[in-house]
């Protein structure tokens, strides 16, 4: 949505041309739904900083944000999903630099569990948010450091059975993971 003089809005078209993953719009202007850091005595906290994502037409996405899920191998939620605040920092990347505290201790995530990061954007013609793509951090990949994640095409497969890369081009989500033990 682009604000024009006189208070009217200009509307851009549907970016990905598909509607199988639209959802009712949430008001993210208040800053998303990120949860505060929780303490897990004797266990490790998982913190993920979502840095930036490389996508074709990065400048075209309206109010882009991520929804973060913690799931077991059957796709069952292990924690409440969280939304990042939307961003408007874009060039060939969509920049977030947003820190997400995972509300489950590292030790309490099952060995076959994973963290899913869904990239969503607003579709003004449909007045809905839509999933563009998603990334996965499996438990064995949860190590302190910065690294790129492969980007998978929608629909999000929480059971990880049919995964398809979004593109053959070298596009990635860049994240920084921190594991920190609580005394």
ZIPEJO-V70683 format. One record per residue. N is the residue number from 1. RES is the residue in one letter. PHI is phi in whole degrees, -180 to 180 (999 if undefined). PSI is psi in radians with two decimals (none if undefined). Layout:
BEGIN
[[N	RES	PHI	PSI] [N	RES	PHI	PSI]]
END
This chain:
BEGIN
[[1	X	999	2.31] [2	X	-121	2.20] [3	X	-79	2.22] [4	X	-104	2.85] [5	X	-62	2.53] [6	X	90	-0.02] [7	X	88	-0.06] [8	X	-82	2.87] [9	X	-115	2.43] [10	X	-93	2.48] [11	X	-119	2.31] [12	X	-95	2.78] [13	X	-77	3.09] [14	X	-66	2.14] [15	X	-78	-0.83] [16	X	-100	-0.04] [17	X	71	0.12] [18	X	-122	2.68] [19	X	-132	0.32] [20	X	-77	0.00] [21	X	-135	0.33] [22	X	-74	2.69] [23	X	-143	2.78] [24	X	-58	2.54] [25	X	-73	2.41] [26	X	-106	2.67] [27	X	-84	1.75] [28	X	-94	-0.03] [29	X	-63	-0.31] [30	X	-82	-0.06] [31	X	113	0.36] [32	X	80	-2.79] [33	X	-134	0.69] [34	X	-68	2.44] [35	X	-92	2.62] [36	X	-72	2.85] [37	X	-63	2.37] [38	X	-108	2.65] [39	X	-98	2.33] [40	X	-124	1.48] [41	X	-53	2.25] [42	X	79	0.05] [43	X	-128	3.09] [44	X	-106	2.35] [45	X	-82	2.57] [46	X	-113	2.15] [47	X	-123	2.30] [48	X	-121	2.17] [49	X	-100	2.08] [50	X	-86	1.94] [51	X	-86	-1.20] [52	X	-158	2.76] [53	X	-129	2.36] [54	X	-97	2.03] [55	X	-136	2.64] [56	X	-64	2.47] [57	X	58	0.71] [58	X	-56	-0.53] [59	X	-73	-0.25] [60	X	-87	-0.26] [61	X	-77	2.33] [62	X	-99	2.20] [63	X	48	0.95] [64	X	-70	2.54] [65	X	-155	2.97] [66	X	-114	2.53] [67	X	-110	2.28] [68	X	-111	2.24] [69	X	-122	2.59] [70	X	-116	2.10] [71	X	-131	2.70] [72	X	-90	-3.08] [73	X	-65	-0.37] [74	X	-93	0.06] [75	X	86	0.18] [76	X	-80	2.37] [77	X	-65	2.31] [78	X	-103	-0.16] [79	X	-158	2.86] [80	X	-66	2.30] [81	X	-62	2.64] [82	X	-128	2.50] [83	X	-110	2.38] [84	X	-78	2.80] [85	X	-66	2.63] [86	X	-67	2.75] [87	X	-124	2.75] [88	X	-127	0.24] [89	X	-89	1.85] [90	X	-142	2.55] [91	X	-145	-2.10] [92	X	-78	-0.17] [93	X	-116	2.79] [94	X	-102	2.06] [95	X	-96	2.36] [96	X	-119	-0.98] [97	X	48	0.87] [98	X	-114	2.32] [99	X	-96	2.29] [100	X	-120	2.16] [101	X	-91	2.10] [102	X	-79	2.18] [103	X	-82	0.43] [104	X	-134	2.35] [105	X	-64	2.57] [106	X	-52	-0.78] [107	X	-67	-0.38] [108	X	-92	-0.08] [109	X	-82	2.19] [110	X	-60	2.72] [111	X	-58	-0.54] [112	X	-98	0.23] [113	X	-80	2.93] [114	X	-157	2.79] [115	X	-108	2.23] [116	X	-108	2.42] [117	X	-123	1.88] [118	X	-96	2.22] [119	X	-89	2.15] [120	X	-126	2.76] [121	X	-150	2.85] [122	X	-89	2.37] [123	X	-111	1.82] [124	X	-65	-0.60] [125	X	-64	-0.54] [126	X	-103	-0.11] [127	X	55	0.76] [128	X	-142	2.77] [129	X	-90	2.55] [130	X	-133	2.49] [131	X	-79	2.26] [132	X	-95	-0.76] [133	X	-166	3.12] [134	X	-152	2.84] [135	X	-131	2.78] [136	X	-130	2.38] [137	X	-119	1.82] [138	X	-79	2.78] [139	X	-55	-0.70] [140	X	-70	-0.17] [141	X	-95	-0.11] [142	X	-79	1.59] [143	X	-135	2.60] [144	X	-64	2.26] [145	X	149	3.02] [146	X	-108	2.35] [147	X	-162	2.83] [148	X	-88	2.59] [149	X	-116	2.49] [150	X	-68	2.62] [151	X	-108	2.19] [152	X	-105	2.61] [153	X	-75	2.58] [154	X	-69	2.86] [155	X	-76	2.70] [156	X	-65	2.20] [157	X	-106	1.59] [158	X	-67	-0.31] [159	X	-92	-0.09] [160	X	60	0.74] [161	X	-97	-0.73] [162	X	-125	1.53] [163	X	-103	2.33] [164	X	-132	2.26] [165	X	-61	2.54] [166	X	-64	-0.69] [167	X	-152	2.80] [168	X	-82	-0.23] [169	X	-72	2.75] [170	X	-78	1.25] [171	X	-106	2.36] [172	X	-142	2.82] [173	X	-100	2.24] [174	X	-101	2.18] [175	X	-131	2.79] [176	X	-124	2.14] [177	X	-107	2.41] [178	X	-129	2.18] [179	X	-106	2.16] [180	X	-133	2.21] [181	X	-81	2.41] [182	X	-95	2.38] [183	X	-68	none]]
END
